[in-house]
Amino acid sequence: MAANLRGDVTGPRREARAVPVSIPFGPPRAPGAGSSGARGRLAPAPARSSRSLAGYLVMPRPKDAVKALLMPLTFGLGVLANGGTDGRTVVRALLVLVVLEFLVYPARYQWNDIRGFASDQRHPGEQDRGRLPGPLSMARQRVVASGVVAAGRLAGAGLVAVLPGLDLGGAVVFVIVGVFGVAGAYEALRAVATGHHGGDATPPAGAALVLLWITVGAGYAVRGMTGLTLAVDLRERPVLAVAAAVTLWAYGVAFVTSRWAVESVAFARLHGQRGGWAADAGHAREHLLALTRWLPSSVDPRALSGPAGVSLRRWAALRGRTPVSAPWNIAVTVAGAAAAVTGSLLTVRSSGAVAGQIAVLGGLASLAVAYLPRLRPLVAAAGAAGLLVTLVAISVPRPLVAVLPWLAVMLAYLHFSAQSLDTMGYPGRAARDAVRQPLAALARLAIGRQTWQVLTSDGRPARG
């Protein structure tokens, strides 16, 4: 599949001439590859992955470590809104965080990577993506090892659920059912929506793909609502629960679709005088490439890198203006409107008729942040100030706390809209390294030196 760029790759506005570069996509293919007659054909896979199996099993998806901040963030907002909490609540939150981010979600990622093992091995950026390492010739061993570890993680979550005196059973069940319920819907939709499109056109944004883009946000609602529920009794505040869920869900849609749009650049290359995104049907990446219809039509030459400037890994495709109709812009507008309402409801049980006005203000300010890329930090600051003044004017208690949900959504948007393939996942590297080293040491102690050497050498026996 391919989608041609709609314009030349041009320089800064002060330069009048176009830069004659182009973008062929995906690995070189034989004639007919990507056409309806070659549907499902895959490009040659790299010989081996840059990750060891042991490193993967300790921490799947290391670039996603930043997502682990969401649950502590919503818990912290709830604590601030309540004016404090007790030690038992903090201990419960820490244990649920371990269950969510170190046991259940890694197991969910492992399931996803098992299902996508074949296509992941042929992804152009396979060595940098942190998926279940290959090669394809060792598929059985890789899949079995990952499946066993995933099952062990879920068993560990069950043990945490029955710890005495902490009443964690309900929270752990909510996490497991929520995460794998969303995962099941995602996998079913992805199976329907991807792996079928070939030819030279941008994949159509059909109903299945749109539903897939919407569904991915549900996982963020599970993450965030888990933290908020541990700090605030939402059974007595259903309106707050709905507003928070909408905020988190919409934020998740904005985050994932923008990230997928950036990941689509992995299927782009500079070559000759033509350009476009392309992948064989067997790559099953329609959910990424369909988003390219909303990406800019030109690339600043300063974003090019590599030998002779033939790489787009430094291109922050969303840093400039993208259409208001782009999924990430629609979603961040909804998230901003709902976040403004959520903040006000966190500090007062009922804001009455003013909730609609706050939602409109939050939504318009969020849309302005998305639509004015060169002024995004200033517009976000002005929006936060305007929202704060409004909350003070209507006598919302603790207005500084009430503005935090909206501000958190905007700061996250400022971050992920500026990402490129080279920078994506960077904030999580320090946290990943801090966690990986002690976990790797424990794993090495548990399984023994020789077995560890075999695992970390991609299955080759250690010498000596």
PyMOL commands that set and color helices and strands:
alter all, ss='L'
color gray80, all
select helices_A, chain A and resi 36-38+53-58+62-82+87-115+117-121+126-128+136-161+169-193+207-215+218-231+234-236+238-267+281-283+286-294+301-303+307-309+327-347+354-371+373-393+399-416+427-447+449-456
alter helices_A, ss='H'
color red, helices_A
select strands_A, chain A and resi 2-3+9-10+18-19+277-278
alter strands_A, ss='S'
color yellow, strands_A
deselect
rebuild
show_as cartoon
